[in-house]
Amino acid sequence: MTGDDYVTEADRALEETYEEPMTLATYVDRIFENPSIASHASKYLLEAIEAAGTRTVVEEGEEKERYRFFDDPHNDGEHAILGNTEVLNGFVDDLRSIAAGRAKDEKIIWFEGPTATGKSELKRCLVNGLREYSKTPAGRRYTVEWNVTTADAGERGLSYGGDATAGDDQNWYESPVQAHPLSVFPEKVREDLLAELNDELDDHVPVQVDAQLDPFSREAYDYLEERYRREGEEALFSAITDENHLRVKNYVVDLGQGVGVLHSEDDGPPKERLVGSWMHGMLQELDSRGRKNPQAFSYDGVLSQGNGVLTIVEDAAQHADLLQKLLNVPDEQSVKLDKGIGMDVDSQLLIISNPDLEAQLNQHSDRNGMDPLKALKRRLDKHRFGYLTNLSLETELIRRELTNETAVWEATSYDELAERIRAPVTVAVKNRGGETRVQEFAPHAIEAAALYAVVTRLDEEHLPNGLDLVDKALIYDQGYLQEGDTRREKEGFDFDGDSNDGDHGVPVTYTRDTLAELLQADRDRHHADLAVEDVVMPRDVLNAMVEGLADAPVFSTGERSEFENRVVPVKNYIYDQQESDVIEAIMHDKRVDEETVAEYVEHVYAWETDEPLHNDRGERVEPDPLKMKLFEVEHLGRFTEDEYEGNLPRESVRNFRREKVITSLNRHAWEHRNEDFSVEDVDLTAIPVIKTVLESHDWDDVERTFEDFDPRQWDDPPSGTETAAVKADTIATMVDLFGYTEASAELTSRHVMGQVSYRWD
C-alpha cells in the first residue's frame, strides 16, 4: 500500500468512530433504538465487559468462565490480566449489583495485592477495553456542547472574550466533564422518559440518570434561559436546546475523557486532585459579577475526567488522605467545586493499592468503635489479586516479560498447553561489543523458572498424604494428577480451602531480572568441546534463581530459607521431563502402532464381555489369548511368563484387564450412552494405560530394544557402535520433533545420560 492508501484507511477508521453532532430530540430517538448508549457509568462498564464474551479456563484445578474483556482482546492481549479469574468474576458480580441499584451503591471497589500481581495491567486493560468499546455502535458515548455566542457584541457569551459569530464551530464548547445528554431535561421529564425507556428494555439493569447538568453547562443553560425569558419566548426549553445552541456529540472514552486516573506522583490539595482548580485570571476575564464563574474552573481533577464512566485511584496508599474525601461521592453522587457550587458525578470508583494501604487503614483498629477510619473501611469493597498459582499462566507471563509475545494462550486440551509450557524461547541479545547474537532458553528452561516461582507461592501446610508442592502445582494447572496408569482428579484430594496460596512467593519481576542476567552472562562453562555458549539450560535457571535470593532485597531472611528448600522437587521434576524427552526420542521409531493397540483392546473387550470379533471376511473369531499375552509382556512390560498358565492369564493379569482396560471402556460407553457405542470408536489415548503404551517408554524398553547400547559412551561414542547410531537418531529426533536445537539436544541428552550411567547395568 502507498502512503495515500494508509491515509485513506485512517480516514475510514475515524469515520466509523465519530458521528456528526445531532440534536437533543434525535439523540432521544436514538436511545429508544439502542438503549445502551444512554447507560449510566456502572452499567456502561458492565456492558463493555460483557460485550467481549467469555471463555472457559482452568485455574487452581477448576473450570471457570472468564470474561474475555480482561484478556485485552482489542489490544492483541498486550495488557491481559493473567489468572485471578475468580477475583475478576467477583468484581463483575459486584458491578452488576451496583449497576442495578440493588446493593453496594455506596461502595468504592478496591483491588489490593502484592507487587507484580497484575494490578497495573488491570488499569491498562480497563482503559483499552473502554476505549475500543466506545468505538462500536453499541458502546457509543455521548455528551453535550454549547454555543451561546451572539452577534450582539455587548452581550456576555461562552466564547471566553471572542468576537466570532454564533455560526462558527470555534464557539462550540463541550461539557468539560462529559455531561450526560439526558441531564439537560427537567427532572420530572427525565424520570418519565427513563420510565418509558426501561419499560421497553429487556434487561435486569435499568438505565439510571440522576445527575443534574454540570456547572459549566448550567452556566450556559441559565444564560440562554435568562435571555429567552426576557424576550418572552413561550417554548423556553425548545429555544434553549435549539440546534444553534445545543448539540449532542459522541466522544471516544479515553484517559481524561470518561476515564480519570490519579497516579501516585500526582500532588496538590484534595480539591484539586478530585475535581480541579479555579483559574483566577479567567475569573477576571469572565465578568463574574461578584461570584465565581464555573466557566473559569479547570475541571482537570480525577472525578471530572472520569465522570460518565470510570475513576481510578492508582497506588491508593499515596492518596490515603483523599480516600476520606471520596466517602460520600458513591452514595450522594456529588462533589463540591466550591462552597456554593456543587457538581453531580456519575462514575464508577475504583482504587488500586499494595498491602501497605491496609496497614494504614488498620492503624486505629485497636480503638474498636472509635476507629476514625471505620466509615471509610465500611465503604471499601475489597478484591484481592494474588500471585499466579498456575504453571501455564506463569510460563505465559514469563515469556511475555522476555519477548514481544502478547497473544493470550487458549487451548482445546491441556496437551496443547503442555507443549507451550515446555517449549524453548529464543531472545536476541547485544553483547558489549554491540554485536547481536541469538540465545536460547532450552526446552523446559522457562518451565523450570515458572514451576519454581509457583512452588514458592503454594501453602505447604495440610498437603494430602503422599503429595509434594510440585504435585500440587500440577493439580492446580491440569485439574488432575497422573500417577502411572491412574488419573486422580482434584476432587479426590483434600486441599485446605483456607490456604494462603498466592499470598507471597517469588514475583515475576525477580524471575524476569534473573533470566535477563543469564542472557548477558558468558555461557562457556558447560562443555569445553561444544560451541554452546548461547544455550541457557533449566539447571542454569534454577541455580541462578536460588543463588540470587541472598542478594534480593525484596525477600526476608525467612523467605530466602523457605524458598531455597523448595527447589529440590522442582529440579527432580524438570529432570524427569528431560529424561522423558530423551527416552521418547530414542524409542520414537519403536513405538507400538495404534492398529496393534486397537487389536489388543478389541480382544480384551471380547474376552470380558463375550462381544463377537470378526475377521476381514466378516467371520466370527474368538479372542486370541496369545496375542493378548504377547502385547502385555512385550509392549506393556507389565507381566512375565510366570503370570500365565500357558497363554491363559492368572488372577493378576485378569484384574489388570478388568480394572485398567475394561473400566476405561465402560466409562467411555457411559459418557456416550446416547450414541451407538462401539469399541472401534474409542479414543485409545483416553485410556490411561493405553496412553502410556502409545506415548511413553522407560529405560527397560531401551535396554530390551538396543541390547548393545551403553549410555557411558554417549558423550563421544565409538564410530560404528549401536550407541553412536542411537545417539545420531536421538539428536535428530529431538531437533525435528521436540523443539530442541542441536546444542540444547546435545546438552540435555548428556545431562540425562550422565545420571543414567550411574545406575546402568
MOUR-V590812 format. One record per backbone hydrogen bond with DSSP energy under -1.0 kcal/mol. CO is the residue of the C=O (numbers start at 1). NH is the residue of the N-H. E is the energy in kcal/mol with one decimal. If there is no record, write none. Layout:
BEGIN
CO/NH/E
CO/NH/E
END
This chain:
BEGIN
2/6/-1.9
3/7/-2.1
4/8/-2.4
5/9/-2.3
6/10/-2.2
7/11/-2.2
8/12/-2.2
9/13/-2.3
10/14/-2.2
11/15/-2.3
12/16/-1.9
14/18/-2.7
22/248/-3.3
23/27/-2.0
24/28/-2.1
25/29/-2.1
26/30/-2.1
27/31/-2.1
28/32/-1.2
30/34/-2.2
34/37/-1.7
35/38/-2.1
36/39/-1.4
40/44/-2.8
41/45/-2.5
42/46/-2.1
43/47/-2.6
44/48/-2.3
45/49/-1.9
46/50/-2.6
47/51/-2.2
50/53/-1.6
53/68/-2.3
55/66/-3.5
57/64/-3.1
59/62/-1.7
62/59/-2.4
64/57/-2.9
66/55/-2.1
67/70/-1.5
68/71/-2.4
69/72/-1.4
70/81/-3.0
72/75/-1.4
72/77/-2.8
73/76/-1.2
75/78/-1.7
77/80/-1.6
84/88/-2.3
85/89/-2.7
86/90/-1.9
87/91/-1.9
88/92/-2.1
89/93/-2.4
90/94/-2.3
91/95/-2.4
92/96/-2.3
93/97/-1.8
94/98/-2.5
95/99/-2.8
96/100/-1.9
97/102/-1.8
104/107/-1.6
108/381/-2.7
109/351/-3.0
110/383/-3.1
111/353/-2.3
112/385/-2.8
118/122/-1.6
119/123/-1.4
120/124/-2.0
121/125/-2.9
122/126/-2.5
123/127/-2.2
124/128/-2.8
125/129/-2.8
126/130/-2.5
127/131/-2.3
128/132/-2.4
129/133/-2.4
130/134/-2.1
133/136/-1.7
141/251/-2.3
143/249/-2.2
144/175/-2.7
145/247/-2.1
146/173/-3.0
151/153/-1.2
152/155/-2.2
159/162/-1.4
165/168/-1.5
168/171/-1.7
169/172/-1.9
173/146/-2.7
175/178/-1.4
180/183/-1.8
181/184/-1.6
182/185/-1.1
186/190/-2.6
187/191/-2.3
188/192/-2.0
189/193/-2.4
190/194/-2.6
191/195/-2.2
192/196/-2.2
193/197/-2.3
194/198/-3.0
195/199/-1.6
196/200/-1.2
201/203/-1.7
214/218/-3.0
215/219/-1.9
216/220/-1.3
217/221/-2.9
218/222/-3.2
219/223/-1.9
220/224/-2.4
221/225/-2.9
222/226/-2.7
223/227/-2.1
224/228/-2.6
225/229/-2.2
226/230/-2.0
227/231/-1.3
228/233/-2.7
229/232/-1.2
234/236/-2.0
235/239/-2.1
236/240/-2.4
237/241/-2.5
242/245/-2.8
242/246/-2.8
245/147/-2.0
247/145/-2.2
248/22/-2.8
249/143/-2.5
254/257/-2.4
254/259/-1.4
257/254/-2.1
258/310/-2.5
259/256/-3.1
260/312/-3.4
262/314/-2.5
263/266/-1.0
269/273/-2.2
270/274/-2.3
271/275/-2.7
271/276/-1.6
273/302/-2.9
274/303/-2.8
275/301/-1.5
277/298/-2.8
279/283/-1.7
280/284/-1.5
281/285/-1.5
282/286/-3.1
286/288/-1.2
293/296/-2.6
294/297/-1.2
296/279/-3.0
301/305/-2.4
302/306/-2.0
305/258/-2.7
306/309/-2.0
309/348/-2.3
310/260/-2.4
311/350/-2.2
312/262/-2.8
313/352/-2.6
315/318/-2.3
316/319/-1.6
319/323/-1.3
326/329/-1.1
328/332/-2.6
329/333/-2.0
333/345/-2.1
335/343/-3.1
341/337/-2.8
341/338/-1.9
343/335/-2.3
346/308/-3.2
348/311/-2.7
349/109/-1.6
350/313/-2.2
351/111/-2.9
352/316/-3.4
353/113/-1.2
354/357/-1.7
355/359/-1.3
356/360/-1.7
357/361/-2.5
358/362/-1.6
360/363/-1.2
362/365/-1.4
364/367/-2.1
365/368/-1.4
367/370/-2.0
368/371/-1.4
371/374/-1.6
373/377/-2.5
374/378/-2.1
375/379/-1.0
379/108/-3.3
381/110/-3.1
383/112/-2.3
390/394/-2.5
391/395/-2.4
392/396/-2.3
393/397/-2.4
394/398/-2.4
395/399/-2.4
396/400/-2.0
397/401/-2.0
398/402/-1.6
399/403/-2.3
413/417/-1.1
414/418/-2.8
415/419/-1.7
416/420/-1.5
417/421/-2.6
418/422/-2.0
422/444/-1.6
425/441/-3.6
427/439/-3.1
429/437/-3.0
431/434/-2.0
435/431/-2.8
437/429/-3.3
439/427/-2.7
440/536/-3.6
441/425/-1.7
442/445/-2.5
444/448/-2.1
445/449/-1.8
446/450/-2.6
447/451/-3.0
448/452/-2.3
449/453/-2.2
450/454/-2.5
451/455/-2.7
452/456/-1.9
454/457/-1.4
457/502/-2.7
464/467/-1.9
468/472/-1.9
469/473/-2.3
470/474/-2.3
471/475/-2.5
472/476/-2.4
473/477/-1.5
474/478/-3.1
475/479/-2.4
476/61/-3.1
479/490/-2.1
481/488/-2.8
483/486/-2.1
486/483/-3.6
488/481/-2.3
489/492/-1.9
490/493/-2.3
493/495/-1.3
496/499/-1.3
500/503/-2.1
502/387/-2.7
507/511/-1.6
508/512/-3.1
509/513/-2.3
510/514/-2.3
511/515/-2.5
512/516/-2.3
513/517/-2.0
514/518/-1.8
515/519/-1.7
516/520/-1.2
517/521/-1.2
527/530/-1.6
530/532/-1.6
532/535/-1.6
534/440/-3.4
536/442/-2.6
537/541/-1.9
538/542/-2.4
539/543/-2.3
540/544/-2.3
541/545/-2.4
542/546/-2.0
543/547/-2.7
544/548/-2.1
546/549/-1.1
552/555/-1.5
556/560/-2.4
557/561/-2.0
558/562/-2.3
559/563/-3.1
560/564/-2.3
561/565/-1.5
563/566/-1.0
564/567/-1.1
567/571/-2.5
568/572/-2.4
569/573/-2.1
570/574/-2.6
571/575/-2.4
572/576/-2.1
573/577/-1.9
574/578/-2.3
575/579/-3.1
576/580/-2.4
577/581/-2.1
578/582/-2.2
579/583/-2.6
580/584/-2.7
581/585/-2.1
582/586/-2.4
583/587/-2.5
587/590/-1.8
593/597/-1.8
594/598/-3.2
595/599/-2.2
596/600/-1.9
597/601/-2.5
598/602/-2.4
599/603/-2.1
600/604/-2.5
601/605/-2.5
602/606/-2.3
603/607/-2.5
604/608/-2.0
605/609/-2.4
606/610/-1.8
613/621/-2.7
615/618/-2.1
619/615/-2.5
624/628/-1.8
625/629/-2.4
626/630/-2.9
627/631/-2.0
628/632/-2.2
629/633/-2.4
630/634/-2.8
631/635/-1.4
631/636/-2.4
632/638/-1.5
640/643/-1.8
641/644/-1.6
643/650/-2.3
645/648/-2.0
648/645/-3.1
650/654/-2.3
651/655/-3.0
652/656/-1.8
653/657/-2.5
654/658/-2.2
655/659/-3.1
656/660/-2.6
657/662/-2.7
658/663/-1.5
661/665/-2.1
662/666/-2.9
663/667/-2.2
664/668/-2.2
665/669/-2.6
666/670/-2.5
667/671/-2.4
668/672/-1.3
670/673/-1.5
672/675/-1.9
675/677/-1.0
678/681/-1.9
679/682/-1.2
683/686/-2.2
684/687/-1.7
687/691/-3.1
688/692/-2.0
689/693/-1.5
690/694/-2.6
691/695/-2.4
692/696/-2.3
698/702/-1.7
699/703/-2.9
700/704/-2.5
701/705/-2.1
702/706/-3.1
706/709/-1.4
710/713/-1.8
711/714/-1.5
718/721/-1.5
721/725/-1.7
722/726/-2.8
723/727/-2.6
724/728/-2.2
725/729/-2.2
726/730/-2.5
727/731/-2.8
728/732/-1.9
729/733/-2.3
730/734/-2.6
731/735/-1.9
732/736/-2.8
733/737/-2.8
734/740/-2.2
741/745/-2.7
742/746/-2.4
743/747/-2.6
744/748/-2.5
745/749/-2.5
746/750/-2.4
747/751/-2.3
748/752/-2.3
749/753/-2.9
750/754/-2.3
751/755/-1.2
752/756/-2.4
753/757/-2.5
756/759/-1.2
END
